[in-house]
Amino acid sequence: MENYDLIIIGGGPSGYASAMRAMDFKKKTLLIERKALGGAGVSNGALSSKTWWEISRETSTLNKHLDRFNMQTPEVNFQEVKAEVASAVDYRISMLKTHMERLNDSNYSNLLKYKTGNAKLITNHEVEITTVNGREIVYGEYIVLATGSRPRKLDHIPIDEKVILTSDGIESLDNFPESMVILGAGVIGCEFATIFSGFKKTKVHLIDKGDHVLPFEDSDIVEVIEENLEKNNVLIHRNSQLTRMEIVNGRVEYELEYTGGRKEVFNVEKALVSVGRIPNWENLWDESVKIELNNRGIEDDDTQTSISNIYAVGDITADIALVNVGELEGRYAVERIFGEPERKLIYENISTIMFLNPEVAGVGLNEIQARQKGISYKVATLDYGCIPRAIAKRNTQGFIKMLVTNDDEMKILGMRIVGNQASSAIQAVALLISMDKGIRELAECVHPHPSITEGIQECVRMLLGKSLFKPDALQDMNSCRVFTPKGEYENILF
């Protein structure tokens, strides 16, 4: 029986990160993956969907420029787009494999072994691996579970990944559907609505059980996203409940019941069910292995499960299901096992990005969350029209919004950026949140000009009462307000 210091089950972002951090401790490690290296984060998740989004965005931008000069827009070939996405996925998987292979010719020689197969814990230390060549049992002093998640399916919907799809079935499409309904108006649903409507080939329907999409986001953000979706001919079914969805003559027939009782039946070519993801823990351990579960996944205490030598990271736990969070947890778990983390794992400074039109980047609290916590805060909002870089790009749709505590320290609570290059402007604020710092460190920072980050500096200056653009003179483009737990706004005019 082969013996390892660490066995990692799952070769997605969190598992791969765990393995690489174990290399730093010079520990003998086995990484096991059932399917493709990189997991869903590469093959049919973050990387693939964002490649679809990039191509859709570039296509939409090109068409906009050609229309400006009365030039004919080129035909978009679905198979070529699909091949480009596959190429991006293959490139990433190949790079990960090459990296692991080259470790054997480096200072980490003979430390990492990679195997493809189904893994199952049969004791707290023993893992059974089933491959095409048979079965074997290996021993690990410590175990990290990193098997990720999969799209949630609904029992009353006949998902076949051909006509009615989840995100896993997108790659099975042969052409742009002439119409598609998307069930779920959260991040993933809105991202795919953005992607397919951006190619101008698909009439997209979006089922939203509430009165607006992205129910967790502030109304000013939602308004921008909904406006652009509807400009791209997306039909948003607001305040609707799906009562039936079935395949009829090779197409999708679905029935909605709206608030008030009105019902309506629709017929489209394809459907995409986007109602969240569920952790992959089934058949992962024998009944004798007593790992505790909760209603969202594996129960963990700072990545450690109910069994002291077994850790769980990434989507398999009840924490935030994001690639960057999974990588962070994977590295942190290994540090707990073989060393001492410099600080406790925190989630308050996790940066996020929603690939919509336009993109939305965020870190920390939004206004909804701050109010739910009963926090009194100051908020500064700056329109992209005040930012020279946005003007130069001929795209001034969007804004920057920063929340700080309503006191002299003005510690940063959170920030949202809606607009072009939003994701590139968020990280400095994320760092200050993790350091529990205020905004004064940003006030006199010299930003490159012209850049989107100059808008962050202007928000800070507004909060400090020394802005370049005064809110009382440009109330239609920027604002500075205080919100109190009583539910009252007060404008601050400097």
Steps between C-alpha positions, in 0.01 A plus 500: 500500500637841401528754783464877469517796732195644323236359267282751316179380339401739222722677248299819456613847612492424874660156469775620268573794729520261796753284316720794406499634856599152625802520269618805695510281812685224308228248576441182302161561337253308286247695291203299366254628239205308358466689171704788358770685691374845597151374581184695422692822559664439161296254293140618542511774758684826552759482220275363227203726576720808524658413165149489354436838663820656363422390145140619534618836634756541222238409240255752642768771513608431141142516376446827683807657335403371155148639540651837585668511158205338316705187427359151472545280807661158439318172553588326827579130461393301806743214437791743478398663828459158661845395374655815645348423840627142480846629409506720810399205718759270341770762542432533872487123561820450301676770698398341831622158384828636368561680827452181701725301267779756525491485879684167469795685347508765771561533873164325551609177328304186600275692741182514291319213332185540290245226433176493303218294647211485744611542862317387811597521866469152652654602833613830650841450332447254215376592153384251240569609142309339213652538151468326166784275614330387820505605865765596748509628856731779616569645845504869590597654831269787409216527248362805319159466334465735205247338268314819412138532394262446211193682367187451707223313321128513575300178518201637308709620202617237245860616456663302217797736429383519138172693499478596865852572623702594802828689460664158449305457177593826329789331317254249346326770296558483125383851417360815652143418601247735346342530846591396852338531841724528806358392834672698774580872503805480726859556392541195274158539341564868426848423368366249248219741408770759433709256295228368270322832452837662423546287187163631369409148389275387783179643641558453873223463760603539865273369777518717811284408798550846652445848364861537385804290409800459734287519817806533725632814329416868546228646279730747323714209376199293398353787299808521279515125441127466426509798264777344293344155498174642368687710242637167375142374462497284815148434626507509882206316656476693828294378797452164332488143625580206274214251524601269214793439267511207259633391163232505228594403142866560569444849640437646845154589616473678831218656698526793739265628764543867579419690817125546491431156354540562126649204312676489164662229287818553295686291244876531440773290340716443809494548877781561746437415865718719720383460859829463685747219562520211747814342653643173371523286813291194406695170511808687614542306825397172658229491766769429761652844431291737712530833321223735608282678245269799514226605259750664265797263500775373725505656846843653562672704768753724331536234221534209748218241494360306796790256449823668611727386216246567222448847355247631248547797268327670210145443382454181703464710815230752593726799435506731197510302172760695305828393336707757690341397829563132428866568428528707817342225710718232341821683582376588847408140586851381413649779708288384795614140450873553457567845637337799661290743294605861538139595562157342521308443180261790437248565226423871547756610241415249227487675165230390256413575141176442312550466126201700388445803279678690635715295736440546872782469753454504874667455834361519853147613579246653266225730625247218545741309723603809698135580576427142601784526752364828634814692410504876466712577196611767255484424130659684208394429142685625192370468145738364234435820308738673745787263419727597205591139414132410462447805280799403284359149459172658384315303763388696803224268620565400858600631840718443804342475845694491826361437849684603817414512869317813612768618741834679499693183407292440186609138468412344169195276517477415133510616142316424176616598154265470204661563165786432264816364666321475835697195613837668449416776746387310808806339659651793689175548689483126576845526658397795718190312617713201601731737688201665673614837368320823421494697176767760565770268365330524162437874496842618391608190309623601153307292248608456136320736265268436336376195690175370646660491846503879503127469564572319827720787610224748418252301712744518790542873454122546502478318832777720639337821374769593248380362170593625156135485391266644764182296562285811540597612149480159332216330684400308188847339478631460853373500855610466858246388759462365851266213582390441858345183649170693524480463124565863417727648236670834535687663217844641575569799279853635511 
